[in-house]
Amino acid sequence: MDKVLFIGYDGCSTCKKAKKWLRDNSVEFEDRAIKENAPTISELNEWIPKSKLDIKKWFNTSGQKYRELALKDKLPSMSDDEMIEVLSSDGMLVKRPVLIYGEKVLLGFKQADWEALL
């Protein structure tokens, strides 16, 4: 069985719910703090296509940093590479939690999706 990588933030209520779900379902996982250990450009280049989501969906649009950087106005004119560079610059810009399992990448916590995958 592939290792499950959970990337989250301890101050995030959705991340806490997701982590509790993993534990309640006896899923062993590696826990990575997104604030201290932001996804790298190469990780994002690998994970975004696997998630089958548009890069813009990877942004934590409700975060303080997102508003500070006025990304709502900037994203439409940015290239994919520029967006990935911004995402990798600060883990707090990334929507969370991120769950990586084999070739699958889930963003956010939707219990039905997690159950289907694990």
N, C-alpha and C positions, 0 to 999 in steps of 0.2 A: 504494500500500500504506500502510495506517495505521501510525503510529509505535507501536512497542512500548515500554511503560513498565515497567521492572523496579524494584520497591521491595523493598529487602532490607537486611540488616545484615551487615557484613563479618565479624563474629565468629560468624556462624551457619553451621554446616557444610552445612545444607540449601540455604541461599542460595548458598554457594560451588559446590555441585554444580549447581544450577540455572543459575548464571551460566556455568559451564564448558560446560554443555549448549548454551546459547544461542550461545556463541562457536564451539563445535565444529560447530554447524549453521549458521554464518554468518548468524545473526539479528542485525541491527542493533537496538540498544535504547538507550533513555535509562536511565541508572543513577541511582537516587535512594536516598539513605541514609535509612532510616526513623527512625533515632534523632535525626538532626539536622533532619529534614524530615517530621514526622509527617503522616499524612493529615488533611485538614481536615474539619470537619463536613459541608461541602457536597460534598466528594469522597466521603466515606463514604456520604452520602445517595444519591449517584449510583451508586457502585460496589457497595454491598451488594445492591441488587435485581438488578443485572446478574450477580452471582455466583450467584444463585439459592440462596444459603445463608442459613440462619438467622443473625441477628446474633451470637448466642452463639458460633457457629463462628469468628467473626473474632477472638476473644480468644486470645492466646498463653497457654494455661492452664499451660504448664510454666515460664513466666517468673517471675523473682523478684518483679517489680513486682505481678503478678497475685496472688501469695501475700501480699505485704506489705499490699495493699489488701483482702484477704479477699474477693475478688470471687466466689469460689465460692459463698459464703453470700449475697452481696448481689444477684447477677444475677437470680435468680428473681423478685425483687420490683421490679426496675427496669423502667421503660418503655423502649421502643425509643430514644426521644430521649435519655434519660439514659445508656443504653449507648453510643450514638454519641458523646455528649459525653465520656464516660470514655475511649473509644478514641482520640479526637482529642487528648486531653490528654497522651498519652505514646506515641510510636511503638513503644516496647518492649512495649506491651500488645497490639499487633496481631500476629496470626499472620502468618508470612512464609515465603517470599517472596510478594509480590503481583505478578501479571502482568496488565497492562491492555493489551488489543489491540482497538481498535474498540469494539464493543458487548459484548465478552466480558471477564470478569474471573475469573482463576484464583487460588486461595488455596492456598499450600503448593506443593510440587513433586512432581507425579505425572507422570513422563516421558510416559506414554501420552496423558494429557490435553494436555500441551504439544505433543506431536507432532501430535495431531489438530487443534489450533488453529492452529499455525504451519506 
